[in-house]
Amino acid sequence: MFLHQSSNLPPEQQQRLHADFVANEQTYLQMRSALLAQYPHQWVAIHDGKVIAVGNNLIQVSDAAAASEGHPFIARGVPKIR
């Protein structure tokens, strides 16, 4: 299993995270390589195992993700420079 990014938060903040958000974060990390190839340098929102919004504008992606009425995970994919 991948280590999730929210594991860097202090324990009291980790406890506030909704389980669905953490699950969506895990899904993002599992899909990350494919997402970077398909959506480089774009914001992506993940919910229930699928991409629900993609774009260059974080506000627009956040608004679209909020419409899911869930706890989506949003990240911007930046491929590593080799």
N, C-alpha and C positions, 0 to 999 in steps of 0.2 A: 504494500500500500504506500502511496505517496505521502510525504509529510506535507500537511497543508500550510499555507502561508499564514493563516490566522494563529498558528501555533506560536508565532513570535509575540503575540499579545500577552500581557500580564494575565494570570489566571482569573482574576475577577472580571476582566473584559471577555475572556473566552467563554465564561459561563453565561454571558448575556447573548451570545450568538444563538440564533435559532438552528435547530438540528438540520432543517432543510437547507439553510444557507451553507452550512458546513458540508453537507452532501453535494450540493451544487458546486462548491469549491473543489471537492475531490473529483467530481466529474470533469470539471475544467482541466485539472491537472492531468488527468488520464487522457484527455483529448488534445492537450496543448500542442503537441507536435503537428498534428493534422490541422488544427486551427491556425497555427502560425503559417503553415504553407498556404492555406486557403484565404486567410484574412490578415496578411502581414500589416502591422502598424495600425490596425483598426481595433476599436472597442468591440468586445463581444459580451453578450449576456447569456448565461447558461441557466436553464431551469428544467427540471425533470428529465435530465439526460439529453437535452437538445439545445441547439442555438435558437434563441428566441428574438434576438436583435443583434445587428451588426452595423457599424458605421464609424465615421471619423469624428463625430461630435458626441462627446460624453453625455451631454444633457439629453440629446435626442435618444440615445441608446438607453439611458436611465429612465426616461419617460416611457419608452416602449416596454422596458422590463417591468416597470411599476404596474403596467396594465395587466401583467400576468397574475396579479394578486397573490403571488407567492413570495419566496425569498431567494430571488436569483442572485447569482454571483456574476460580477462584471469585472473584466480585466482588459487591459490593452496589451496585445501581443507584439512584442518587439523581439525579432529573431536575434540570436547571439551572433556577434561578428567573429568570424574565424580568422 
